[in-house]
Amino acid sequence: MQKGDCMHVFHKDRECQELENGVRRILSYDKNLMIAELRFEAGAAGAMHAHPHEQIGYVIEGSLVFHEEGREDVTLGVGDSYYVAPNVLHGIDCLTPVKLLDVFTPMREDFIR
């Protein structure tokens, strides 16, 4: 993309990537920024992990327990959000079916492989 370009990704045209534990994602991104819709089945877990990206997330549907290294677990629900600094160990356990909107900077190349 060139500076000033605009890109549109229509949900109806985007295939979901099926991942482990009932996780699916739909993406739009460039090298500096990525947005991902993540869907988890009830009981699914996002294993503890860390990455060099900043992450902001928003709970669209459902309820989950958010784990972050060095902090107490917190239960998040619809309308709640979270921030994860680079290289901080974190993960989730889904109490119900969950839909999240996650934004990463820079983009996560591992998500598009």
Secondary structure, DSSP 4 states (H G I P E B T S, - for coil): --TT------GGGPPPEE-GGG-EEEEEEETTEEEEEEEE-TT-EEEEE--SSEEEEEEEESEEEEEETTS--EEEETT-EEEE-TT--EEEEESS-EEEEEEEES--GGG--
